[in-house]
Every structure is written in structure tokens, then in C-alpha cells.
């Protein structure tokens, strides 16, 4: 069974939370002075959270969340359009100390399969480990003109999941199969019902990770 990042990192996070009380969680619905629990990184598929308020609110009702999404975002390289300057890795570093527990990665459709993707997963999970947070990586829809590419990315992701202790996988491809009225014509990008469905999946998959981290934080009762 996988365990969230090591206990020392968790206690470091608690200290960081006390020190960083002055941070405002940009992009968080109902932002507070405390660090958010979750950071969401994503490309144009996940950027639906910027347009569907009910989906963002659904996540914030369960855990305070920062959304650092951007169309054309790539994992470690500059985005596929001029307006997408910051990669997912850069956003993760930029938000260090502003969230405390889990980074959700929903970027990858604009990246290459093969060694580049593998190296990107390793780079992001290494950075997350340095920050003392876990990684929940979302699978890619195997449909339409990204079917073949997404199948390879998902296969690579599952192999890496078996090797990287603090990497967890959220199976959006399986969860969204057969869903009607969730997607645009390309069957990848989300409309309102799809964004809400994604929020529900993330809430469900974040819950056990956050619960385990909370259990580690609580000191054992004295006998």
C-alpha cells in the first residue's frame, strides 16, 4: 500500500502553514489566509474550472483548492501558445508553500509520448517530494484524435505509478466512459456537466490521500 510522503515532510508542512499564513490562495473560491490543501494544474481540459464556478466550488467544499490551469499548458516546457508561458512544473514551484497536501496534475495532452513524458513525471514527482506533497495524476481520455496518444500516456503513467511511492493515479478515462453531455465535439474538452463530473472524481480520489495525511499528522494518544 502506498503511503503519502514521509512524516518529516508532513511536520515541515505544518510549520510552513504557520509561517505562510499571510498568503492568499489565488484562484481559490473563498480564499483564506491559510494555505490551501490542494493545487490543481491542468491544460485546456482542466481550465474548465475557470469557467464552471459550480465545479470549482464543489472541490472547495471538500478541501480548499488552488486552480493553476491554462490552455496549452505543458508539463515541463513552455506551452504550445505564446500566452502559456509557465509549465506545470513551474506552476508547482511557484505555488510552493501556498498549499499543503496534494498536487493534482491534469496536463499532458500537449506533451510528447516516450522519454519526454516519463522524464516529466519524474521531474514533477521529485519536486512534489521536495515540497512534502503527494501527486494525484489524472489519466487521459482515450478517444477521438488523441486516442492512440492517450493510450500510450496512460500505459506509461501506470508503469510509473507502480515505481513511484507518492504518485497516485485518478482514472478519468475509465470514469468518464459512456458519459453523455459532458464533452465538446472532440470528446475531450469539458462542458459544465463534465467539469462537475471531474470535480466529483477528484474529490473521491483525494479523500483517502488527505485522510491518510491527516492521520499521520495527529500525534498518538498518550497511554
C-alpha positions as CSV (number, residue, x, y, z in Angstrom):
1,X,0.0,0.0,0.0
2,X,1.3,3.4,-0.9
3,X,1.9,5.9,1.9
4,X,1.8,9.7,1.5
5,X,5.1,11.5,1.7
6,X,7.2,10.8,4.8
7,X,6.3,12.0,8.2
8,X,9.2,14.5,8.4
9,X,7.8,16.2,5.3
10,X,4.3,16.4,6.9
11,X,5.7,18.1,10.0
12,X,7.6,20.5,7.7
13,X,4.3,21.4,6.1
14,X,2.7,22.2,9.4
15,X,5.5,24.6,10.1
16,X,5.2,26.1,6.6
17,X,1.5,26.5,7.2
18,X,2.1,28.6,10.3
19,X,4.8,30.7,8.6
20,X,2.8,31.3,5.4
21,X,-0.4,32.5,7.0
22,X,-0.2,35.7,5.1
23,X,-0.5,34.0,1.7
24,X,-3.7,34.5,-0.3
25,X,-4.6,31.4,-2.3
26,X,-5.0,32.8,-5.8
27,X,-7.7,31.1,-7.8
28,X,-9.3,29.5,-4.7
29,X,-13.0,30.1,-4.2
30,X,-13.5,31.6,-0.8
31,X,-9.7,32.0,-0.3
32,X,-8.5,32.1,3.3
33,X,-5.2,33.2,4.9
34,X,-4.2,29.6,5.4
35,X,-2.5,27.5,2.7
36,X,-4.9,25.6,0.5
37,X,-4.8,21.8,0.8
38,X,-4.7,21.1,-2.9
39,X,-3.2,22.6,-6.0
40,X,-4.7,21.7,-9.4
41,X,-2.5,22.0,-12.5
42,X,-4.0,21.5,-15.9
43,X,-4.2,22.4,-19.6
44,X,-7.3,23.4,-21.6
45,X,-9.3,20.4,-20.4
46,X,-8.9,21.3,-16.7
47,X,-9.2,25.0,-17.5
48,X,-13.0,24.4,-17.4
49,X,-12.6,25.0,-13.7
50,X,-12.0,28.7,-14.5
51,X,-15.4,28.8,-16.3
52,X,-17.6,26.5,-14.4
53,X,-17.9,28.0,-11.0
54,X,-20.1,25.2,-9.6
55,X,-17.3,22.6,-10.4
56,X,-14.6,24.7,-8.6
57,X,-17.0,25.3,-5.7
58,X,-17.7,21.5,-5.5
59,X,-14.0,20.9,-4.9
60,X,-13.6,23.8,-2.4
61,X,-16.5,22.4,-0.4
62,X,-14.4,19.3,0.3
63,X,-10.9,20.8,0.5
64,X,-9.5,24.3,-0.1
65,X,-8.1,24.3,-3.6
66,X,-6.0,26.5,-5.9
67,X,-6.5,26.2,-9.6
68,X,-3.4,27.0,-11.7
69,X,-4.8,25.9,-15.1
70,X,-4.0,27.3,-18.5
71,X,-4.9,26.3,-22.1
72,X,-1.9,24.9,-23.9
73,X,0.0,24.2,-20.7
74,X,2.8,21.6,-21.0
75,X,4.4,19.5,-18.2
76,X,7.9,20.9,-18.1
77,X,8.3,23.0,-21.3
78,X,6.7,26.3,-22.3
79,X,3.2,25.9,-23.5
80,X,2.0,25.4,-27.1
81,X,0.9,29.0,-27.5
82,X,2.6,32.3,-26.6
83,X,0.2,33.1,-23.8
84,X,1.0,29.8,-22.0
85,X,4.4,30.7,-20.6
86,X,4.5,28.7,-17.3
87,X,4.7,24.9,-17.4
88,X,3.0,22.7,-14.9
89,X,6.4,22.2,-13.2
90,X,7.0,26.0,-13.0
91,X,3.5,26.4,-11.5
92,X,4.2,23.8,-8.9
93,X,7.4,25.6,-7.9
94,X,5.6,29.0,-8.0
95,X,2.9,27.7,-5.6
96,X,5.3,26.1,-3.1
97,X,4.1,26.9,0.5
98,X,0.7,28.1,-0.8
99,X,-0.8,24.6,-0.5
100,X,-0.1,21.8,1.9
101,X,-1.0,18.3,0.8
102,X,-1.6,17.2,-2.8
103,X,-0.9,18.5,-6.3
104,X,-3.3,17.2,-9.0
105,X,-1.8,17.0,-12.4
106,X,-4.2,17.3,-15.4
107,X,-1.7,18.3,-18.0
108,X,-0.2,16.2,-20.8
109,X,-2.3,16.3,-23.9
110,X,0.1,18.8,-25.4
111,X,3.2,16.7,-24.5
112,X,5.1,14.0,-26.4
113,X,4.9,10.3,-25.5
114,X,8.0,8.4,-24.7
115,X,11.1,9.5,-22.7
116,X,9.9,13.1,-22.6
117,X,6.7,12.2,-20.7
118,X,8.5,9.8,-18.4
119,X,11.1,12.4,-17.5
120,X,8.3,15.0,-16.9
121,X,6.5,12.7,-14.5
122,X,9.8,12.1,-12.6
123,X,10.6,15.8,-12.5
124,X,7.2,16.8,-11.1
125,X,7.1,14.0,-8.6
126,X,10.6,14.9,-7.5
127,X,9.6,18.5,-7.0
128,X,6.5,17.5,-5.1
129,X,8.5,15.3,-2.8
130,X,10.8,18.2,-2.0
131,X,7.7,20.3,-1.1
132,X,6.4,17.4,1.0
133,X,3.2,16.9,-1.0
134,X,1.7,13.9,-2.8
135,X,0.8,13.8,-6.5
136,X,-2.6,12.7,-7.9
137,X,-2.1,12.3,-11.7
138,X,-5.2,12.2,-13.9
139,X,-5.4,9.7,-16.8
140,X,-6.1,10.9,-20.4
141,X,-9.2,10.3,-22.4
142,X,-8.6,7.6,-25.0
143,X,-10.9,8.9,-27.6
144,X,-11.1,10.9,-30.8
145,X,-7.9,12.2,-32.3
146,X,-5.9,11.7,-29.1
147,X,-6.9,8.0,-28.7
148,X,-3.6,6.4,-29.6
149,X,-1.5,9.1,-27.8
150,X,-3.6,8.9,-24.6
151,X,-3.4,5.1,-24.6
152,X,0.4,5.3,-24.6
153,X,0.5,8.1,-22.0
154,X,-1.8,6.1,-19.7
155,X,0.3,3.0,-20.1
156,X,3.4,4.9,-19.2
157,X,1.7,6.5,-16.3
158,X,0.6,3.2,-14.8
159,X,4.1,1.8,-15.0
160,X,5.5,4.9,-13.3
161,X,2.7,4.7,-10.6
162,X,4.0,1.2,-9.7
163,X,7.5,2.6,-9.2
164,X,6.9,6.0,-7.5
165,X,5.7,5.7,-3.9
166,X,3.9,9.1,-3.6
167,X,2.3,9.1,-7.1
168,X,-1.4,8.2,-7.2
169,X,-3.5,7.9,-10.3
170,X,-7.0,9.1,-10.8
171,X,-8.6,7.2,-13.7
172,X,-10.6,9.9,-15.6
173,X,-10.5,7.8,-18.8
174,X,-12.4,4.9,-17.1
175,X,-14.6,7.1,-15.0
176,X,-15.9,9.2,-18.0
177,X,-16.5,6.3,-20.4
178,X,-20.1,6.4,-21.7
179,X,-20.8,9.8,-20.2
180,X,-23.2,11.8,-22.3
181,X,-23.4,15.6,-22.3
182,X,-20.0,16.0,-20.7
183,X,-17.8,16.9,-23.6
184,X,-17.4,19.2,-26.6
185,X,-17.4,17.7,-30.1
186,X,-13.8,16.4,-29.7
187,X,-15.0,14.2,-26.7
188,X,-12.1,15.6,-24.6
189,X,-12.8,19.2,-23.6
190,X,-15.4,19.7,-21.0
191,X,-18.7,21.5,-20.7
192,X,-20.5,22.1,-17.4
193,X,-21.6,18.6,-16.6
194,X,-18.2,17.2,-17.5
195,X,-16.4,19.7,-15.2
196,X,-18.7,18.7,-12.4
197,X,-18.1,15.0,-13.1
198,X,-14.3,15.7,-13.0
199,X,-14.7,17.6,-9.7
200,X,-16.6,14.6,-8.2
201,X,-13.9,12.1,-9.3
202,X,-11.1,14.3,-7.9
203,X,-12.9,14.7,-4.6
204,X,-13.4,10.9,-4.3
205,X,-9.7,10.2,-5.1
206,X,-8.3,13.0,-2.9
207,X,-10.3,11.9,0.1
208,X,-8.2,8.8,1.1
209,X,-4.9,10.6,0.4
210,X,-5.9,13.5,2.6
211,X,-7.3,11.2,5.3
212,X,-4.0,9.3,5.5
213,X,-2.0,12.5,5.7
214,X,-4.3,13.8,8.5
215,X,-3.9,10.5,10.4
216,X,-0.1,10.9,10.2
217,X,-0.3,14.4,11.5
218,X,-2.3,13.5,14.6
219,X,0.1,12.5,17.4
220,X,-0.8,9.2,19.1
221,X,-2.8,9.4,22.3
222,X,-0.7,9.0,25.4
223,X,-1.4,5.9,27.4
